[in-house]
Amino acid sequence: MPGADGQYPPERARRTSRRAAAQRTFEIRTYGCQMNMHDSERLAGLLEEAGYRKSAAGAEPDVVVFNTCAVRENADNRLYGNLGHLLPVKNAHPGMQIAVGGCLAQKDRAAITDRAPWVDVVFGTHNIGSLPVLLERARVEQRAQVEIAESLERFPSVLPARRESPYSAWVAISVGCNNTCTFCIVPSLRGREEDRRPGDVLAEIRALVTEGVLEVTLLGQNVNSYGIAFGDRLAFGKLLRACGEIDGLERVRFTSPHPRDFTDDVIAAMADTPNVMPQLHMPLQSGSNAMLRRMRRAYRRDSYLAILDKVRAAIPDAAITTDIIVGFPGETEEDFADTLDLVRRARFAGAFTFQYSIRPGTPAATMDGQVPADVVAERYGRLVALADKTALEQNRALVGREVEVLVAEGEGRKDEVTHRMSGRARDNRLVHFSPATPPRPGDIVVTRVTAAAPHYLIADGVPLALRRTAAGDAWQARASGEGGAGKAPDGPVPGQPVLLGMPAIGVPA
């Protein structure tokens, strides 16, 4: 029985949860940035440890978990629309449970169950480890459980995980953010920045490598401010160099840095460490100094361009991508022209572009000068056209070049039609290639680029080399254990930008 506080003792809760979860299946639906995707891997690991199993494709799960985003204006409508569609399914499926977590849960709390009383569990960004016990408590008490912690209970990386990819992994080095960008709600939902100790990060990476992983992406809302929590402002560069000493770790990426905190020692570490990839995702948001001030971004266009110049001097082949917001409150045609000018000068390999939308709870939501939607849309079209033109020019320059591709699963949406496979080059460009002997996801192919498009490269010649890897072995073992040929994982593939909390929806691939 529960104690006087209405809660089971921890060990009793775990035993009860495992008994109740026996043979019960789950499905996790994830929205938003790659930090959310990484959290969903932890949620899956927690549920499996508690005795649940992942629902088969097309089957009706016993538990549906929504891991939500609160960044975009339509996040609420999307969630409640999906919950509404699920109500008749739940009515026809006795014992089915619905849980809502993530940033929107942290923001709306009990309002979720007020609006959708068929939801069984609401949990926040700081207490994802509570999900199995909350599901069991909701089942026993037959009433909704809402638990929102105000601060991090324990770093999520200490929780079990079911990694979606056996060859490429996210590794969180920090959570939360100390910045106060006026368009962003993430700091109020994820909390102040908390950094993991370097030894813990490196231990996790070494463990992943022993399991077959050959690529890791270091994650943080502001990844290059890492170390501020324990008083070492050079900690991020040191961490990159330490990753270079891990045998078997072939590729290291990181996302997303903040231009304000991007220092010369990090550039040197990138250039000096062979397994740190020649790729940089550097959010811009606007090329107008006036807009950067209103956004409270703490850098200006000239300092931003100076960083790019230093990176290219140290790493000539670096592919640099960015985030840009169009139509921020007060943006004039002159401000927008400054953004277009900077895009031309920066020569981005890709740009993740967003039309500004009001987000309640942010300072920008009440700013004067809200730009009319039709003006925002028109500017957005011009920006996308320029960004695509610039990316195409960069990609065409690679035609005829050899590229080393980490074969991926689920990245090529038209692979079955084109009879190609897909993967990421060292600079993170997406490459669609024609295999001679089909490699496994996780294997390495060397091929030659034959054509280019704005968002990908094509290599239709016979591959020059194929290297079977431990990562490919790990993929094959997992595929065999799950019934054969394997399938594309749910959600985005690790290695794509986190975009400072901006959602991955609509990102070109």
KAHUPE-V649297 format. One record per helix or strand of 3 or more residues. SS is the DSSP state (@ for helix, = for strand). FROM is the first residue (numbers start at 1). TO is the last residue. Records with the same first field share a line. If there is no record, write none. Layout:
# KAHUPE-V649297
SS=FROM-TO ; FROM-TO
This chain:
# KAHUPE-V649297
@=10-21 ; 34-49 ; 75-91 ; 103-108 ; 111-115 ; 128-141 ; 156-158 ; 186-190 ; 198-210 ; 223-225 ; 228-230 ; 235-243 ; 259-261 ; 264-272 ; 289-295 ; 301-314 ; 333-346 ; 363-366 ; 373-396 ; 415-418 ; 470-481 ; 499-501
==25-30 ; 63-68 ; 97-102 ; 121-123 ; 145-147 ; 168-172 ; 215-219 ; 251-255 ; 279-282 ; 319-326 ; 350-355 ; 402-407 ; 421-425 ; 430-433 ; 444-448 ; 451-453 ; 456-459 ; 465-467
